[in-house]
Structures are given as structure tokens and as C-alpha cells.
């Protein structure tokens, strides 16, 4: 007898898959013309086509593979530009900016950041993310499943389109996923135990243990739970696994997740749609036209190279058109074999038109943005150059990047952080972080290129004001150059430990001013001592003469009372820090 929990789960799955069915036709077309080896509609194995459409089995509809290559270029560009394994692409910050100062908080954030990078590199994230970007570019909807791994802490699986069905919460975020996957009877027994399997699957386990069984995995918010209690039955998201064929009487497994394990991404969303739209959908008409044009071009070339022939009946069954073959004719018999009709297609014109369509397909997949440095031999291409040479394309990718960060990368780092924390793989929180909120700042190549416009405006403004200062020096007081440096460092993704904090700068300046004041005092004292020695020597040489002695005294008195140079030196000695302090305050103002 089927349990109530299993019946409820089947009803939820059936409803979500009916809601998804209008998208299946578009996805099937994209799979057939763009990614023949991907897509799993109607619960079929992605490597096998349904019997009604045998052309899909090995990409039979694809003659010109421009779209397939263009998708791969876009996927590689997205991975390299957003989540590159070769360079930092995120940094941890505190929401109130307190981590700008050095100390335990900043050191803890750096340590956690390095542990997150380590966990992602140790897992298969970067391999799976490339598959996700491929699905996202072609189908517009992609799903990356993240689970705990006993050896590598975490593991990822990139689902193919048609393998999943979604539902969203009131905010439009995907919070319910149905996944259909294939597992062998042996795998099911190893993971869930033989006692949980249906009668048919247990029989299969004994006779054909490597035969596939379709399994359904439903993850959704838990309706009733006790947050303070332990156990996966009280986690925020429930996990239900059961066999798809309906023969089992109960669930294979019931568990839970602390964070939503499906990292979902959508290229673009129209209105309240659950699933996303993609560049693959936009260029699909061009891709279909390209296949027809390529087919026609091949047909024309075939007719030129191997035209239909006019052959007399006497050559029936004995005409040999193999190169170098000999065909014997009677003496005096006129040339009997000739083309049936003459065809002179303009192959060059057709090729130019095909190239125009290919270019449109590549541009639709943003290849012109990601390949604009393909002919550049330099290895140090900067984000500023990317922004300058591809600003228009970056503007078009801007909403996609923002959505990608919100829908995929934020949940990815949140779940990875939770997995590491529960595994005891993170350093303990310092007391300074009590009650503070942590945030993520993305510093990938594309994220920085988006912000380069703000950096350029700061540089341009500073340059213009500096030019005006030649006429009106006071205008420099309008710019806080130190704050401008902080802003440029933040935009450019400069590590926080490279830029000194305001407190460190204040201490450095105070020490420098103290050294300068001490140096001035030593110089002035040396000058006074030298003068005293000179005057003493002169007085002794005068031999007591009143005129000579009096003249020397009067000279010293005059220099002490009215000489501008000595008066300035005395003021600096008397107040060594006043001038320096006033100068620092004025600069800050």
C-alpha cells in the first residue's frame, strides 16, 4: 500500500512537470540544433533519442556546427570572466565596512575566504560550472546540485535541461526542484538499502544489477518543523526520494537540508515565468536557417562535382564513373555520356551569405566580446581594456551578471560556508565580529569591468581638477584624494591588506612629523651652538676692548629680536608639532 507521504510527493511532481511542459518544445529544438548531446525531455536518456525522432540520436539535424561552437565559447568566457579557477573572483567583507581596518576581523575574513577557495578547488565545482554555463547559454535555465561529500566536503552535479522542474516562492526565487535521474539497481541498494527497494527493483538487483531505474528526487521548503530540534527531519528544506514507476509502496529516503542544495541560474526572466530565456532561443531561427543554407550549398556543390548524367541505354549496367575507369564504345559512336543539364551556381555568393548568418549566430552568443582579444598575443590584458573595447557588450551582459551573482553565486558561497562550518573546517569567529553581518564582493574580470566606468569617472574628475589648479590652486581642496584612492582600490578589487587604513596612515604621518620636528630641532640647536662658539671666540680675540665687545653683544641682541630668519627658527623650536599638526589637519580638510 502506498504511503500518504509518497502520494503527496507524486502529486507535487506531476503538477510541476505539467507546468513545465510548454517549455519542452523549445528545449527540444535547442537540443536538436544547438546541443545535440544535451537535454533530457520525456524522461529519456540524453544519449538516446525518442523513437519518434531518430534524427536527434547523433545530431542528425546539425550540418553547420557554428551554434554549438559559439555556445562553448560563451560558456568558457562566462566561466573565465565570472568564476575563474586561475584568479580571485570574490572577497568577503563586513556589511558596515568595519573590515577595512586591520586586525582580527580582517584576518578572520581572509582565512575564511581562503578556505572557501580551497573547498571549491578541491571539489569538482569548476568542471561542473562549465557545464552549467553551457546549459544556461543554450536553454536559459540551469541547475547545479550541491551535496555533502565525505572525502572532499562538497560535490556538484550539473543537471541537463529537462531533468528538472522548478517552482518559485513569492519573491520569484526558485525554492522547489523535482529531479529525475537514472541510477542502477546496485547503486540504489548501496545508497538506500535493499529493504527500501520495490519488489521489481530487488529482482533486478539479483539478475541485472547494472540496469537503470528512474528515480525522482523532490526538494522543497518544509511545511512543518521545529527549528530548535536536531535531525534532518527539522531542517528548513525536506528531501524526498522515490522510484518513478510507482511500484514502490514508500519513499526510498526522507531527509533534509540546512540550505537549498539546488543552485539555479536563469539567463533572463520574462514577467512571472519560472524558467529563463536564453541567447539560444534568440538565435534559434538563424540556426535553423543556417542548416537549410548549408544543406543547399552542399547540394549545389554536389551537383557541380557530380552532376546528373545523360546516359544511352546501351551503357545500362556497365557504365563505370570511378576516376580512371575505362568505358568501351563502338568506333564512330558519338560521345554518349554527358551531364543532363548545365548548372553554374554562384557558390561564392552563397558562402558569403552563410558567413553573414554565422556571424549573427556568433554575435547572438556574445562571441565578439569574449574573442575580441583572441588575436592579442599579450597575456596581461587588463579589465580597463575589456571595459573600453567591449563596453557596449558589457552593458548588454550587465543584467545577466547581476542575476547570476544573486541567483547562483550568493547561494553557492552561503551553502559552501555552511557545509564547512558544520564540518569544523573554519576558524572560530573572533569576538569583534559578534552581531556583524558578512557580505560578498565580486571581483571577477567581468564584475570589475562593469565597475571600470566608475573608476574612469574618478580619474577623469581628478585630472580635470588638477589641471584647473594651475589657475586656481584652491580647487584642490574640493577633492578628498585619500577617499578617491580607497574608492579606486575597492573598484579594482585591490586586497584590503595592500591599502593602509586611516588609523595606520594617521600613525605613519604622526611619526613622520615627529621625526621632521626632531630633525629641525637638532639642526637649530647645532646652529645655535656653532654661533655661540663663534661669538665666544670673537670675544676672546677682542682682548676686552669695549668697542669690539659691545659690537658683538649688540649684534647678538639684534639678531635675537628682529632677524626674520632666527625668529622663524625659534618659533619652530618652541612649537615643533604645531606647524606639522596644522598642516595635517588642513590636508584632511
VOGU-3710 file (C-alpha; in Angstrom, 3 decimals, decimal comma):
1> xxxxxxxxxx> 0,000/0,000/0,000  1,317/3,417/-0,962  2,024/5,768/1,952  0,380/9,175/2,169  3,756/10,916/2,035  4,551/9,167/-1,242  1,146/10,018/-2,731  1,570/13,692/-1,827  5,054/13,734/-3,348  3,839/12,159/-6,601
11> xxxxxxxxxx> 1,050/14,710/-6,904  3,515/17,580/-6,413  5,843/16,129/-9,043  3,046/15,605/-11,571  1,842/19,184/-11,109  5,294/20,740/-11,570  6,017/18,676/-14,667  2,690/19,669/-16,227  3,561/23,300/-15,548  6,889/22,802/-17,313
21> xxxxxxxxxx> 5,531/21,013/-20,396  5,008/24,200/-22,540  8,779/24,766/-22,412  9,671/21,282/-23,614  9,128/22,001/-27,306  11,520/24,963/-27,346  14,082/22,994/-25,366  13,819/20,053/-27,774  14,531/22,355/-30,729  17,572/23,829/-28,989
31> xxxxxxxxxx> 18,826/20,370/-28,107  18,360/19,212/-31,713  20,001/22,217/-33,426  22,459/23,589/-30,849  23,404/20,944/-28,255  22,519/17,517/-29,656  24,100/15,673/-26,726  22,202/17,559/-24,042  18,606/17,746/-22,904  16,527/15,048/-21,285
41> xxxxxxxxxx> 12,915/15,670/-22,159  10,231/13,000/-21,611  12,434/11,238/-19,091  14,704/9,845/-21,795  18,380/9,197/-21,558  20,110/12,241/-23,128  22,294/9,922/-25,224  19,266/8,268/-26,817  16,550/9,901/-28,920  12,861/9,068/-28,702
51> xxxxxxxxxx> 11,715/6,583/-31,325  9,574/9,246/-32,998  12,597/11,415/-33,811  15,604/9,266/-34,754  17,394/12,263/-36,322  18,219/13,556/-32,862  20,176/10,421/-31,941  23,556/11,699/-33,182  22,826/15,316/-34,019  21,333/14,464/-37,399
61> xxxxxxxxxx> 19,814/17,920/-37,804  23,159/19,700/-37,424  25,033/20,282/-40,675  26,785/23,511/-39,708  28,010/23,388/-36,078  28,587/27,145/-35,693  25,985/27,430/-32,928  27,450/24,523/-30,970  30,910/26,064/-31,056  29,519/29,505/-30,216
71> xxxxxxxxxx> 27,805/28,141/-27,087  31,059/26,605/-25,921  32,894/29,902/-26,406  30,246/31,764/-24,406  30,364/29,143/-21,641  34,159/29,352/-21,463  34,006/33,156/-21,427  31,433/33,183/-18,636  33,482/30,815/-16,516  36,711/32,703/-17,117
81> xxxxxxxxxx> 35,017/36,056/-16,571  32,887/35,187/-13,515  34,302/32,154/-11,690  37,807/31,618/-12,993  39,853/28,995/-11,140  43,013/30,944/-12,021  42,250/34,237/-10,271  40,230/35,554/-7,295  36,582/36,188/-8,122  35,093/37,050/-4,726
91> xxxxxxxxxx> 36,135/38,690/-1,470  34,496/38,702/1,935  33,585/41,995/3,550  31,575/43,192/6,518  28,318/44,927/5,733  29,266/48,054/7,710  32,751/48,268/6,204  34,492/47,708/9,535  36,823/45,162/7,978  38,657/47,979/6,187
101> xxxxxxxxxx> 40,748/48,244/9,348  43,442/45,674/10,003  43,091/43,339/12,937  41,485/40,047/13,948  38,332/40,685/11,917  40,210/41,193/8,659  42,493/38,239/9,334  39,475/36,013/10,035  37,752/37,111/6,831  40,918/36,381/4,853
111> xxxxxxxxxx> 41,198/32,929/6,437  37,561/32,063/5,695  37,933/33,354/2,145  40,927/31,099/1,550  39,061/28,104/2,982  36,164/28,711/0,599  38,528/28,886/-2,375  40,224/25,715/-1,144  36,940/23,818/-0,801  35,719/24,822/-4,273
121> xxxxxxxxxx> 39,044/23,925/-5,889  39,139/20,595/-4,075  35,655/19,707/-5,285  34,517/19,425/-8,896  32,942/22,883/-8,896  34,911/24,357/-11,780  34,263/21,362/-14,027  30,557/21,341/-13,192  30,223/25,118/-13,541  31,364/24,974/-17,171
131> xxxxxxxxxx> 28,546/22,521/-17,913  26,146/24,852/-16,107  27,217/27,847/-18,222  26,729/25,746/-21,360  23,179/24,854/-20,321  22,482/28,445/-19,318  23,605/29,910/-22,655  21,627/27,404/-24,703  18,454/26,723/-22,703  18,265/29,762/-20,410
141> xxxxxxxxxx> 17,770/27,657/-17,264  20,470/25,706/-15,447  20,671/23,757/-12,202  23,783/22,869/-10,190  23,130/20,383/-7,386  25,477/20,672/-4,383  25,708/17,932/-1,776  27,986/16,963/1,086  30,870/14,667/0,210  32,623/12,666/2,957
151> xxxxxxxxxx> 36,006/12,895/1,214  36,013/16,328/-0,448  33,495/18,071/1,821  31,258/19,009/-1,102  30,433/17,753/-4,589  28,481/19,198/-7,523  26,332/17,746/-10,301  25,281/19,844/-13,308  21,774/18,807/-14,366  20,765/18,916/-18,006
161> xxxxxxxxxx> 17,640/20,654/-19,237  14,504/18,533/-18,918  15,949/16,643/-15,973  14,484/19,161/-13,518  11,249/21,033/-12,849  11,040/24,163/-10,699  8,673/26,208/-8,572  9,284/29,684/-7,120  8,404/31,429/-3,873  6,586/34,760/-3,574
171> xxxxxxxxxx> 9,820/36,664/-4,297  10,394/34,791/-7,562  13,274/32,692/-6,209  13,404/29,000/-7,089  12,772/27,056/-3,865  11,321/23,746/-5,120  13,031/21,338/-7,520  11,969/17,989/-8,942  14,807/15,992/-10,427  14,573/12,800/-12,465
181> xxxxxxxxxx> 17,765/10,783/-12,610  18,886/7,314/-13,627  20,564/5,003/-11,117  21,393/1,325/-11,386  19,742/-1,172/-9,079  23,110/-1,757/-7,425  23,597/1,965/-6,769  20,136/2,219/-5,207  20,843/-0,711/-2,910  24,207/0,772/-1,858
191> xxxxxxxxxx> 22,767/4,185/-1,093  19,332/3,418/0,382  19,473/-0,261/1,319  17,893/-3,266/-0,369  14,941/-3,293/2,017  13,776/0,082/0,682  13,636/-1,052/-2,945  10,470/-2,115/-4,703  9,889/-5,792/-5,482  10,768/-5,313/-9,148
201> xxxxxxxxxx> 13,975/-3,451/-8,348  15,066/-6,131/-5,866  14,507/-8,734/-8,556  16,541/-6,590/-10,960  19,291/-6,311/-8,355  19,734/-10,072/-8,357  19,508/-10,608/-12,130  20,640/-7,327/-13,763  22,293/-5,188/-11,068  23,603/-2,615/-13,578
211> xxxxxxxxxx> 20,268/-1,976/-15,235  18,954/1,560/-14,819  15,980/2,595/-12,707  14,464/6,081/-12,928  14,391/7,863/-9,578  12,639/11,087/-8,566  14,172/13,499/-6,043  11,937/16,259/-4,658  13,407/19,128/-2,607  11,084/21,807/-1,220
221> xxxxxxxxxx> 10,612/24,017/1,856  9,484/22,029/4,876  5,942/22,995/5,808  6,099/21,904/9,470  9,278/21,768/11,519  10,780/22,562/14,905  13,767/24,844/14,264  15,370/24,190/17,646  15,459/20,417/17,326  18,243/18,319/15,835
231> xxxxxxxxxx> 17,922/15,897/12,935  17,292/16,263/9,225  13,531/15,974/9,812  13,602/19,520/11,210  15,839/21,192/8,628  14,424/24,065/6,525  14,217/22,010/3,303  12,859/18,480/3,019  14,264/15,845/0,667  12,076/13,017/-0,675
241> xxxxxxxxxx> 13,430/10,250/-2,950  11,291/7,545/-4,575  11,173/5,291/-7,615  9,456/6,837/-10,622  7,495/3,825/-11,882  5,071/3,780/-8,955  5,701/0,179/-7,920  7,203/1,050/-4,529  4,916/1,473/-1,559  7,005/4,016/0,289
251> xxxxxxxxxx> 9,804/6,524/-0,080  13,343/5,406/-0,708  14,647/8,164/1,538  13,406/11,146/3,522  15,914/13,724/4,700  16,604/17,433/4,784  18,991/20,287/4,016  20,066/23,327/6,018  20,449/25,333/2,791  18,731/24,869/-0,544
261> xxxxxxxxxx> 21,008/22,410/-2,401  19,982/23,355/-5,954  21,924/26,356/-7,251  19,664/27,583/-10,031  20,512/30,133/-12,700  18,427/31,874/-15,352  19,771/33,990/-18,186  16,731/36,262/-18,336  13,209/36,054/-16,962  10,050/37,450/-18,514
271> xxxxxxxxxx> 7,416/38,565/-16,031  6,452/35,814/-13,628  7,973/32,970/-15,647  9,613/30,230/-13,643  12,138/29,319/-16,338  14,580/31,579/-18,122  15,079/32,659/-21,708  18,418/32,441/-23,426  20,622/33,532/-26,327  19,976/30,061/-27,747
281> xxxxxxxxxx> 16,284/30,886/-28,037  17,072/34,240/-29,638  19,298/32,807/-32,361  17,336/29,598/-32,976  15,679/30,984/-36,178  19,122/31,914/-37,512  20,447/28,482/-36,588  17,618/26,734/-38,435  18,144/28,972/-41,468  21,871/28,232/-41,347
291> xxxxxxxxxx> 21,202/24,490/-41,519  18,972/24,949/-44,583  21,519/27,177/-46,292  24,341/24,749/-45,543  22,266/21,887/-46,905  21,520/23,842/-50,108  25,173/24,785/-50,505  26,246/21,167/-50,194  23,600/20,130/-52,711  24,838/22,732/-55,205
301> xxxxxxxxxx> 28,440/21,635/-54,751  27,441/18,012/-55,235  25,657/18,856/-58,475  28,733/20,674/-59,766  31,138/17,936/-58,772  28,870/15,006/-59,533  26,070/16,229/-61,842  23,183/14,034/-63,014  24,220/12,301/-66,242  22,523/11,579/-69,580
311> xxxxxxxxxx> 23,461/8,004/-70,493  22,333/5,985/-73,543  20,552/2,753/-72,844  23,500/0,835/-74,258  25,530/1,776/-71,172  22,961/0,432/-68,780  24,531/-1,729/-66,072  28,043/-1,233/-67,443  28,851/2,474/-67,001  31,778/2,994/-64,639
321> xxxxxxxxxx> 32,239/6,563/-63,355  35,087/5,789/-60,978  38,138/8,023/-61,643  40,465/6,273/-64,106  37,835/3,768/-65,209  37,643/2,668/-68,859  34,321/2,544/-70,710  34,449/0,943/-74,188  32,348/2,324/-77,018  31,926/1,242/-80,661
331> xxxxxxxxxx> 34,103/3,010/-83,276  32,425/6,069/-84,673  29,916/6,214/-81,848  29,472/9,847/-80,765  30,165/10,931/-77,200  27,310/9,355/-75,439  27,694/10,289/-71,777  27,182/13,945/-70,788  25,636/15,967/-67,943  21,864/16,041/-68,118
341> xxxxxxxxxx> 21,901/19,835/-67,708  24,487/22,508/-67,062  24,481/24,144/-63,616  26,708/27,068/-62,609  25,730/28,056/-59,071  27,354/31,112/-57,511  28,981/29,229/-54,656  30,925/32,315/-53,537  27,741/34,374/-53,087  26,092/31,575/-51,133
351> xxxxxxxxxx> 29,178/31,253/-48,943  29,147/34,993/-48,184  25,514/34,830/-47,148  26,167/31,815/-44,969  29,038/33,663/-43,329  26,683/36,574/-42,567  24,334/34,196/-40,765  27,229/32,569/-38,937  28,350/35,994/-37,765  24,846/36,745/-36,490
361> xxxxxxxxxx> 24,830/33,471/-34,544  28,235/34,192/-33,009  27,185/37,712/-32,032  23,999/36,330/-30,516  26,180/34,215/-28,240  28,470/37,207/-27,434  31,490/35,605/-29,090  32,626/39,011/-30,351  33,011/40,126/-26,725  34,885/37,096/-25,444
371> xxxxxxxxxx> 37,065/36,733/-28,545  37,970/40,385/-29,021  41,405/39,614/-27,528  41,829/36,325/-29,407  44,349/37,891/-31,778  46,143/39,731/-28,978  49,389/37,980/-28,028  49,680/39,840/-24,729  48,949/37,924/-21,540  48,347/40,962/-19,331
381> xxxxxxxxxx> 45,103/42,276/-20,784  43,519/44,427/-18,088  39,931/44,886/-17,034  40,188/48,503/-18,179  40,896/47,337/-21,730  37,991/44,909/-21,558  35,714/47,716/-20,438  36,960/50,130/-23,088  36,826/47,772/-26,052  33,671/45,910/-25,094
391> xxxxxxxxxx> 31,611/48,482/-23,196  28,517/48,036/-25,350  28,521/44,260/-24,921  29,221/44,596/-21,212  26,143/46,777/-20,887  24,106/44,012/-22,516  25,624/41,424/-20,170  25,185/43,620/-17,104  21,727/42,343/-16,065  22,841/38,770/-16,713
401> xxxxxxxxxx> 25,885/39,187/-14,468  23,819/40,764/-11,691  21,220/37,987/-11,859  23,964/35,367/-11,924  25,551/36,759/-8,779  22,229/36,938/-6,947  20,695/33,634/-8,030  23,755/31,381/-8,250  26,915/32,720/-6,640  25,396/34,106/-3,423
411> xxxxxxxxxx> 23,640/30,788/-2,610  26,770/28,872/-3,656  29,005/30,670/-1,166  26,331/30,599/1,545  25,889/26,835/1,259  29,618/26,150/0,969  30,218/28,264/4,075  27,523/26,309/5,938  28,991/22,952/4,894  32,486/23,988/6,021
421> xxxxxxxxxx> 31,187/25,402/9,305  29,290/22,223/10,169  32,367/20,163/9,252  34,556/22,222/11,592  36,733/23,396/8,706  36,522/27,129/9,521  38,417/29,130/12,161  36,393/30,266/15,202  34,704/33,647/14,974  36,606/36,470/16,709
431> xxxxxxxxxx> 34,691/38,496/19,320  34,971/41,603/17,130  32,506/40,052/14,651  29,757/39,453/17,184  26,498/40,734/15,686  28,086/41,857/12,407  26,831/40,721/9,001  29,179/39,347/6,368  28,752/40,173/2,683  30,395/39,104/-0,569
441> xxxxxxxxxx> 32,092/41,433/-3,032  32,657/40,009/-6,510  35,981/40,903/-8,094  35,963/38,740/-11,217  37,136/40,136/-14,550  33,598/40,854/-15,761  32,495/42,278/-12,403  35,480/44,631/-12,341  34,994/45,597/-15,962  31,447/46,643/-15,109
451> xxxxxxxxxx> 32,764/48,942/-12,389  35,545/50,414/-14,517  33,189/53,167/-15,622  33,064/54,488/-12,057  36,852/54,309/-11,756  37,282/56,178/-15,017  34,976/58,959/-13,848  37,047/59,397/-10,667  40,301/59,559/-12,618  38,889/61,971/-15,171
461> xxxxxxxxxx> 37,463/64,267/-12,486  40,745/64,308/-10,556  42,707/65,068/-13,728  40,405/67,936/-14,693  40,528/69,494/-11,219  44,313/69,143/-11,135  44,511/70,974/-14,460  42,315/73,777/-13,085  44,546/74,098/-10,010  47,220/75,724/-12,169
471> xxxxxxxxxx> 44,922/78,750/-12,360  43,078/78,399/-9,042  45,084/76,302/-6,549  42,239/76,335/-4,042  40,094/73,961/-6,106  42,238/71,031/-4,925  40,582/71,414/-1,528  37,330/70,179/-3,104  38,733/66,665/-3,599  39,374/64,149/-0,850
481> xxxxxxxxxx> 42,225/62,372/-2,608  42,559/59,757/0,123  38,923/58,752/-0,250  39,428/58,642/-4,016  42,293/56,180/-3,505  40,054/53,995/-1,325  37,320/54,039/-3,956  39,722/53,117/-6,761  41,114/50,262/-4,672  37,619/48,951/-3,990
491> xxxxxxxxxx> 36,581/49,168/-7,644  39,775/47,491/-8,808  39,471/44,653/-6,317  42,744/45,501/-4,577  43,255/43,286/-1,488  42,423/45,112/1,723  45,818/44,327/3,255  47,550/46,272/0,460  45,806/49,572/1,319  46,590/51,105/4,710
501> xxxxxxxxxx> 43,693/52,001/6,972  43,009/55,598/8,042  44,362/54,846/11,524  47,595/53,424/10,109  48,008/56,455/7,846  47,467/58,808/10,810  50,106/56,992/12,885  52,538/56,985/9,961  52,109/60,724/9,417  52,445/61,499/13,120
511> xxxxxxxxxx> 55,701/59,554/13,286  56,988/61,265/10,154  56,123/64,736/11,520  57,772/63,912/14,837  60,933/62,852/13,034  60,895/66,027/10,959  60,388/68,187/14,040  63,188/66,412/15,883  65,468/66,905/12,918  64,646/70,601/12,752
521> xxxxxxxxxx> 65,298/70,924/16,483  68,657/69,211/16,180  69,608/71,446/13,247  68,596/74,598/15,104  70,433/73,533/18,247  73,552/72,849/16,224  73,314/76,267/14,598  72,958/77,998/17,991  75,909/76,098/19,395  78,029/76,985/16,375
531> xxxxxxxxxx> 77,060/80,638/16,685  77,847/80,662/20,384  81,261/79,188/19,744  81,913/81,779/17,045  80,855/84,637/19,310  82,902/83,266/22,176  85,960/83,053/20,017  85,437/86,600/18,761  85,047/87,976/22,278  88,246/86,339/23,437
541> xxxxxxxxxx> 90,136/87,669/20,426  88,978/91,297/21,181  91,064/91,359/24,418  88,412/93,284/26,428  88,087/96,190/24,065  84,724/97,921/24,718  84,059/98,719/21,130  84,665/95,225/19,906  82,836/93,543/22,799  79,940/95,914/22,715
551> xxxxxxxxxx> 79,524/95,449/18,999  79,322/91,728/19,404  76,696/91,984/22,124  74,613/94,388/20,151  74,782/92,133/17,125  73,527/89,133/19,132  70,716/91,162/20,651  69,638/92,480/17,293  69,643/89,062/15,749  67,549/87,710/18,629
561> xxxxxxxxxx> 64,926/90,420/18,445  64,443/91,448/14,868  66,102/88,977/12,464  63,400/87,205/10,445  65,436/84,019/9,877  66,320/83,480/13,520  62,801/84,365/14,656  61,383/81,629/12,418  63,859/79,064/13,723  62,989/79,950/17,326
571> xxxxxxxxxx> 59,258/79,546/16,621  59,829/76,110/15,095  61,882/75,002/18,108  59,357/76,315/20,593  56,349/74,614/18,880  57,701/71,635/16,905  54,393/69,893/16,437  52,078/72,849/15,893  53,087/73,538/12,313  53,097/69,867/11,452
581> xxxxxxxxx> 49,718/69,272/13,101  48,188/72,259/11,370  49,454/71,042/8,034  47,981/67,525/8,522  44,604/68,910/9,571  44,482/71,221/6,624  45,283/68,429/4,216  42,464/66,310/5,648  40,078/69,239/5,374
//
